[in-house]
Amino acid sequence: MNSKQEEPMNVNRSNAGRRRYFILVAFLGISFSFAHAQFAPSAAAGSALSIPLDHLLQPSQLNDLLQRPAHQPPLILQVGSHVLFSQAHIPGSQFIGSTATPAGLELLRNRVASLPKAGFIVLYCGCCPWSHCPNVGPAFKQLRDLGFTNVKVLYMADNFGDDWVAKGYRVEKGQ
Amino acid sequence: MRRDSRTGRGWSRILPRCGRLICGRALACAAFLSIASLLANHALCYGKTPAANQQAPAFSRIDLQGRRIRLADYRGKVVLLNFWASWCAPCLLEMPRFVEWQSSYRAQGLQVLGVSMDDEASPARALDHKLHLNYPVLMGDARLGELYGGILGLPVTYLLDRRGRIRSRFQGEANLGKIEAQLKILLSEQQ
């Protein structure tokens, strides 16, 4: 009898425990989300951080691609400043200009207007540390919105000087 | 005979054949690595970044206010030469501190010089006005960039001593405390 009388109390205790556990988990979840939103780098649409990882290309991978003469090289577009481009750029790459501005995005649209949607395009900038690059995110988003399916973005953690030139990969100078 | 045992001939007797082979290969590897290192350094020298204690490359430009700015005119002052651009977020974080330093350390002989690497002057002018820059800003180009080792990523800041020699170079998101500490050392030095 005693055990039967105690059973509902045990059930109540166990429900209360579950509630406390649920509240604790919910509290931790909300706190974590808040902290993440406050302190994590922003991955707002259009920022470099919003580019999916499987669309990033490491400098070593692109360098390997450029070493294979048998392969059709991708169309490489520099979407940063002209002062940087004229000092050094990836051989064969073409200058578009800063795609952080509507004018730059229009130049990019015009450049790719006649290209097949499955064409292999590599975008790069390297003006400043990756999370601060104002150019690659909008350029990538625009090409995706236009329906291009094979777009990669060269991942430059710090800048073009450190992540490409200092590694000894080939460069060209000039316009 | 005892002396002979300490000479090369002696060692050749002591070391077994395979040991000598390993030594030879190790030497060959060391030579290969040295050559590879030299080649790598050559690649790094693409932009010929001016070395520490080397005289800073001279330049003369017109600033945004229309004044002629010659680096040589600042001999006797400690110069903070900052390459920046309006689209560079880390640059915009640093510049208000440079404005503060120009005010606080002016009497001790600090001169900040800004070089905008923007493609056009209009965004640099707008920022000059917005941030109330209290130091000259000139427009950079590829030639000036190459003179300073290739400005292939921003920001880049050089500290020059009173004799016009490069004493430090900071690239990327630099630790401003470290720059200021180095600045104080240079300001405490006499010409």
Interface residues (C-beta under 8 A of the other chain):
Chain A: S81 H82 V83 L84 S86 Q87 A88 G97 S98 A100 G126 C127 C128 P129 H132 P134 N135 D158 N159 F160 G161 D162 V165 A166 K167 G168 V171 K173
Chain B: L39 A40 A43 L44 Y46 G47 A85 W87 C88 A89 P90 C91 M117 D118 D119 G140 D141 A142 G145 E146 G150 I151 L152 G153 L154 P155 Q171 G172 E173
